[in-house]
Amino acid sequence: MRLWVFCWALWAMASPGAPLTGEQILGSLLQQLHLSEVPVLDQAEVEQLVTPAHVRAQYVALLRGSHQAHSRGKRFSQHFREVAGRSLVSEASTYLLVFGMEQRLPAHHELVQAALRLFQEPVAKAALRKLERLSPRGARARVTVEWLRVRADGSNRTALVDSRLVSVHESGWKTFDVTEAVNFWQQLSGPRPPLLLQVSVQREHLGPPQASGAHRLVRFAAQGQGAPGRPEPQLELHTLDLKDYGAQGNCDPETPMSGGTRCCRQEKYIDLQGLKWAENWVLEPPGFLAYECVGTCLQPPGPLTFKWPFLGPRQCIASETTSLPMIVSIKEGGRLRPQVVSLPNMRVQKCSCASDGAPVPRKLEP
């Protein structure tokens, strides 16, 4: 029975779209109780066990709470939009970009990726010749993009969203992944302010000492300060219309499943009383509706600005799950007592279409 711990490890790595099994429930239960095998309990002793009122109250409270606390999974999708911004501050090595976002993300659309495009201006030939004499290998600078949040009390907070090296000898458009910044912005409550992105050009710390000032030669075209037609910073938003590329909610019980069924949540009842290992151990519940995600997802057309490694096709997965409270019998000091335990991610609340391997958005901290 000690192999059940290994089974639980496999469940933790399983696909979020895989249907729940009795073995996975058992593995999670053993892990929560820090057990390596199913306890051997006397049936007659279990039948005489009475669940105290405070234990049942705790179980009911967890049962109600599990319908409100959802765990979120992966997300992914695609469509193209461009947003023009305006300039607030521009310095030699720091740029603060402001993008109006309200009504830029259509309703019922899911953000896949946000890309910031900056135009790197060419360096004067005289300055390049001088730099090449000091550093013949070619100098680079580090460009860092941070999301800037201004709190109600006036304090500022930044979050790093992308950082990469650029060559001083190059010019033209440079693209940075700012998806996380837009995800943070979407989590703000109330009337949301414009999206603020702080771009910093810094010295490459691992570069040759002779090129320590090379980063001062890297300049990007600023917002709202150029002549008409001059390239300005751009924000590209890639989204997908969930009416076409998302899940359809609950499956229609009157419609038989087929290869072309659109991603949906299907009822699946787990009968705990019918599982041999649950006898004399699981007191509540006798069974539960676990649900499962079935069907297929429409694949997006066209490539993304950035390709995440190991990104697979869109699949029907459980994007929101809830825990399963249980009352189990525990033997301590030669006597049985009931105990409440909560197993995470046991019931599917929502199914979505997502690409396996897509990053999970971070939660915005207070």
Residue pairs with C-beta under 8 A, 6 or more apart in sequence:
1 36
1 37
1 38
2 36
2 37
4 23
4 26
4 27
4 30
4 36
4 37
4 38
5 27
5 30
5 31
5 36
7 23
7 24
7 26
7 27
8 24
8 26
8 27
8 28
8 30
8 31
9 27
10 27
11 23
11 24
11 27
11 28
14 24
15 315
15 317
15 356
16 73
16 74
16 317
16 318
16 319
17 293
17 315
17 316
17 317
17 318
19 268
19 292
20 268
20 270
20 290
20 292
20 346
22 270
22 275
22 277
25 270
25 272
25 275
25 324
25 343
25 346
26 38
26 275
26 277
28 343
28 344
28 346
29 282
29 326
29 328
29 341
29 343
30 36
30 37
30 38
32 341
32 342
32 343
33 328
33 330
33 341
38 277
38 281
39 281
39 330
39 331
41 280
41 281
41 329
41 331
41 336
42 280
43 279
43 280
45 336
46 280
46 283
46 329
46 336
49 283
49 329
49 336
49 337
49 338
51 283
51 284
51 327
51 338
52 338
55 327
55 338
55 339
55 340
56 327
58 340
59 284
59 325
59 326
59 327
59 340
62 323
62 325
62 340
62 342
63 325
66 322
66 323
66 324
66 325
66 342
66 347
67 322
69 322
69 323
70 320
70 321
70 322
70 349
70 350
71 320
71 321
71 322
71 344
71 345
72 319
72 320
72 360
73 317
73 318
73 319
73 320
73 321
73 352
73 354
73 360
74 317
74 319
74 354
74 355
74 356
74 358
74 359
74 360
75 110
75 111
75 319
75 352
75 354
75 358
75 360
75 361
76 110
76 112
76 311
76 314
76 353
76 354
76 355
76 358
77 109
77 110
77 111
77 112
77 238
77 239
77 240
77 242
77 245
77 246
77 300
77 314
77 353
78 112
78 113
78 238
78 239
78 240
78 245
78 300
78 301
78 302
78 304
79 109
79 112
79 238
79 239
79 240
79 241
79 300
80 236
80 237
80 238
80 302
81 104
81 236
81 237
81 238
81 239
82 234
82 235
82 236
82 237
83 99
83 100
83 101
83 104
83 234
83 235
83 236
83 237
84 232
84 234
85 97
85 98
85 99
85 100
85 194
85 223
85 224
85 232
85 233
85 235
86 98
86 223
86 224
87 96
87 97
87 98
87 222
87 223
87 224
87 225
88 96
88 97
88 98
88 196
88 223
89 95
89 96
90 96
90 222
90 223
90 225
92 216
92 219
93 200
93 201
93 202
93 215
93 216
94 198
94 199
94 200
94 201
95 198
95 199
95 200
95 220
95 222
95 233
96 148
96 196
96 197
96 198
96 199
97 116
97 196
97 197
97 198
97 199
97 223
97 233
98 194
98 195
98 196
98 223
99 194
99 195
99 197
99 235
100 194
100 195
101 182
101 185
101 192
101 194
101 195
102 192
104 237
105 111
105 182
105 186
105 237
105 239
106 239
106 241
108 241
108 242
108 243
109 239
109 240
109 241
109 242
110 239
110 240
110 242
110 245
110 246
111 179
111 182
111 183
111 186
111 237
111 238
111 239
112 179
112 238
112 239
112 240
112 300
112 304
113 177
113 179
113 237
113 238
113 304
113 305
113 306
114 177
114 178
114 179
114 181
114 182
114 235
114 236
114 237
114 238
115 175
115 176
115 177
115 178
115 179
115 235
115 236
115 238
115 305
115 306
116 145
116 162
116 175
116 176
116 177
116 178
116 197
116 199
116 233
116 234
116 235
116 236
117 173
117 174
117 175
117 176
117 233
117 234
117 235
117 236
118 143
118 173
118 174
118 175
118 176
118 199
118 220
118 221
118 233
119 172
119 173
119 174
119 220
119 221
119 231
119 232
119 233
120 166
120 170
120 171
120 172
120 173
120 174
120 218
120 219
120 220
121 171
121 219
121 220
121 221
122 171
123 168
123 169
123 171
123 217
123 218
127 217
128 168
128 169
128 217
131 139
131 168
131 211
131 214
131 217
132 138
134 210
134 211
135 207
135 208
135 210
135 211
135 214
137 208
138 167
138 168
138 169
139 167
139 168
139 169
139 204
139 207
139 208
139 211
139 214
139 217
140 165
140 166
140 167
140 168
140 204
140 207
140 214
141 165
141 166
141 168
141 201
141 202
141 203
141 204
141 214
141 215
141 217
141 218
142 163
142 164
142 165
142 201
142 202
142 203
142 204
142 205
142 215
143 163
143 164
143 165
143 166
143 174
143 176
143 199
143 200
143 201
143 202
143 218
144 160
144 162
144 163
144 199
144 200
144 202
145 160
145 161
145 162
145 163
145 176
145 178
145 181
145 197
145 198
145 199
146 158
146 159
146 160
146 161
146 197
146 198
146 200
147 158
147 159
147 161
147 178
147 180
147 181
147 184
147 185
147 195
147 196
147 197
147 198
148 156
148 157
148 158
148 196
148 197
148 198
149 156
149 157
149 158
149 159
149 184
149 196
150 156
150 193
150 196
151 157
158 198
159 180
159 181
159 184
161 176
161 177
161 178
161 179
161 180
161 181
161 197
162 176
162 177
162 178
164 176
165 204
166 174
166 218
168 211
168 214
168 215
168 217
168 218
173 231
174 220
175 305
175 306
177 305
177 306
178 197
178 235
179 359
180 361
180 362
181 195
181 197
182 195
182 237
183 361
183 362
184 362
184 364
185 192
185 195
187 363
187 364
188 364
195 235
199 220
201 215
201 218
201 219
201 220
202 215
203 212
203 213
203 214
203 215
204 211
204 214
204 215
207 214
220 233
221 230
221 231
221 232
221 233
222 232
222 233
223 232
223 233
224 232
226 232
236 305
238 304
238 305
240 246
240 300
244 298
245 297
245 298
245 300
245 314
245 353
246 263
246 352
246 353
247 262
247 263
247 264
247 265
247 293
247 295
247 297
247 316
247 350
247 351
247 352
247 353
248 262
248 263
248 264
248 295
249 264
249 265
250 264
250 265
250 266
251 257
251 261
251 264
251 265
251 266
251 267
251 294
251 295
252 264
253 267
255 261
257 266
257 294
257 295
259 296
260 296
261 294
261 295
261 296
262 295
262 296
262 297
263 293
263 294
263 295
263 296
263 297
263 316
263 351
263 352
263 353
264 293
264 294
264 295
264 316
264 351
265 291
265 292
265 293
265 348
265 350
265 351
266 291
266 292
266 293
266 294
267 289
267 291
268 289
268 290
268 291
268 292
269 287
269 288
269 289
269 290
270 287
270 288
270 289
270 290
271 286
271 287
272 278
272 282
272 285
272 286
272 287
272 288
273 286
273 287
274 287
280 329
281 328
281 329
282 326
282 327
282 328
283 326
283 327
283 328
283 329
283 338
284 326
284 327
285 326
288 324
288 346
288 347
289 347
290 346
290 347
290 348
291 347
291 348
291 349
292 318
292 348
293 316
293 317
293 318
293 348
293 351
294 316
295 316
296 316
297 313
297 314
297 315
297 316
297 353
298 314
298 353
299 313
299 314
300 314
308 357
308 358
308 359
309 357
310 357
311 355
311 356
311 357
311 358
312 355
312 356
312 357
313 355
313 356
314 353
314 354
314 355
315 353
315 354
315 355
315 356
316 351
316 352
316 353
317 351
317 352
317 353
317 354
317 356
318 345
318 348
318 349
318 350
318 351
319 350
319 351
319 352
319 354
320 348
320 349
320 350
321 344
321 345
321 346
321 347
321 348
321 349
322 345
322 346
322 347
322 349
323 342
323 343
323 344
323 345
323 346
323 347
324 342
324 343
324 346
324 347
325 340
325 341
325 342
325 343
326 340
326 341
326 342
326 343
327 338
327 339
327 340
327 341
328 338
328 339
328 341
329 336
329 337
329 338
329 339
330 336
330 337
330 338
330 339
331 337
